[in-house]
Amino acid sequence: MAEVVAVHGIWNRQPHRTPGQAAADLGVQWEGTLGAGYRDAGLHHLRAPRIAAAYYAHLLRDDGEQAGAPDPESLTSAEQRLLTEWALAHGMPQEVAQGPVTAMFEPTLSWVLRHTGGVGRRTAGLAARALREVRTYLGQQARREAAQDLVRDLLTEHTPTVAIGHSLGSVVLYESLWREPYPEVDLLVTLGSPLALPRGVFDLLDHGGLTVRGARPPGVKRWVNLAEAGDLIAVPRPLSDRFDGVDTDDVVHMAPVDCHTMGMYLSCGMVAAAIAPHLAAPDELTSSASGD
């Protein structure tokens, strides 16, 4: 059984693998990167935990649907609104987002990159790709429930101590933990999360009738949220401004380029340091920290 269930974020579609193969591959990959995180945290003597990956990307895209960033002409009105809310969360003035989407798409992305220290068109493309996947999940109830069912099946099968959600996966996991009967986990870790994005995400969440503020899911004992300083998806910050029950809400400084991948986050010592106390005996932690 896996000690950790982890839920991927955007841009993880693997069309040439079955969902089972994709999940297995992600689990192996993430165990390796989390092992690097354990070493980064000085926890060399501890075994990195086994990870069961929740793979749901195939549920959000139809066969034959074009991959890559959406063309401005193809954005739906809901995706246009999400783009605007995301940019406004970065501080963009309202006037930049005026006019038809074909006129404001490039200026909006360019403004965000200039004013946030973004690293170029790849980052903008990643943000644009997020639009369609986030809106598909939040706007199509059947797909939304199917993704949550998949996550909840893994939580039931493995009864993990730790549950990790990255990017859009933090939204899927958070909503899954709010469905009754509430799954119980000792630690919820959200990484690069857009949960607090007003109107575009937060106001569409299904979390027990909450409206003004979100909250830690009932079956979760502790909640840690981490966001890389250059992660453009994790806005607005801090998450605890909009959610009660976030025990730790920190910024990490790791990646000048690769700033929004699960691998980057799992290789970070801060993530390992948050997870390890829930999985290792106290004497094991002490031994590792002393270098014995």
Secondary structure, 3 states (H helix, E strand, C coil): CCCEEEECCCCCCCCCCCHHHHHHHHHHHHHHHHHHHHHHCCCCCCCCCCEEEECCHHHCCCCCCCCCCCCHHHCCHHHHHHHHHHHHHCCCCHHHHCCCHHHHHHHHHHHHHHHHCCCCHHHHHHHHHHHHHHHHHHHCHHHHHHHHHHHHHHHHHHCCCEEEEECHHHHHHHHHHCCCCCCCEEEEEEECCCCCCCCCCHHHCCCCCCCCCEECCCCEEEEEEEEECCCCCCCCCCHHHCEECCCEEEEECCCCCCCCCHHHHHCCHHHHHHHHHHHCCHHHHHHHHHCC
